[in-house]
């Protein structure tokens, strides 16, 4: 499944992913992938946040 299809299934838009990748880079000193993985490991995140972070991880691993 391509990124757009995967994102559509989770209700996350490309714009949301781009914005969150930028914020992750800012929060995690230029390391958005590592930051997303660390945040995903946090057991207290909401399902919507987890979906967004998984989409970010997928996008960053493609780059």
C-alpha positions in Angstrom: 0.0 0.0 0.0 1.3 3.5 -0.8 1.7 6.2 1.7 -1.4 8.0 0.7 -3.5 4.9 1.0 -2.0 4.1 4.4 -2.5 7.6 5.6 -6.1 7.7 4.4 -6.9 4.6 6.3 -5.7 6.1 9.6 -7.2 9.6 9.1 -3.9 11.3 8.9 -3.2 13.8 6.1 0.1 14.4 4.3 0.1 17.9 5.6 -0.3 16.7 9.2 2.7 14.3 8.7 4.9 17.1 7.2 4.1 19.4 10.1 4.7 16.8 12.7 8.0 15.7 11.2 9.1 19.4 11.4 8.0 19.6 15.0 9.7 16.3 15.9 12.9 17.6 14.4 12.6 20.8 16.5 11.9 18.9 19.7 14.5 16.2 19.2 17.5 18.3 18.0 17.2 17.6 14.3 16.5 13.8 14.7 12.8 13.4 13.9 12.9 9.7 13.2 14.5 8.9 16.5 12.2 11.3 18.3 9.1 9.7 16.7 10.3 6.3 17.8 11.0 7.5 21.3 7.5 9.1 21.5 5.9 6.0 20.2 7.5 4.0 23.0 5.6 6.1 25.5 2.7 4.1 26.8 0.6 7.2 27.6 0.0 8.4 24.0 -3.5 8.5 22.5 -4.4 6.2 19.5 -4.6 9.3 17.2 -1.1 10.4 18.3 0.3 6.9 17.8 -1.2 6.8 14.3 0.4 10.2 13.4 3.7 9.1 14.8 3.6 5.8 12.8 2.9 7.8 9.6 5.9 10.0 10.4 8.1 7.0 10.9 7.0 5.5 7.7 7.6 8.7 5.8 11.0 9.3 7.3 12.2 5.8 6.6 11.3 6.3 2.9 13.4 9.4 2.7 
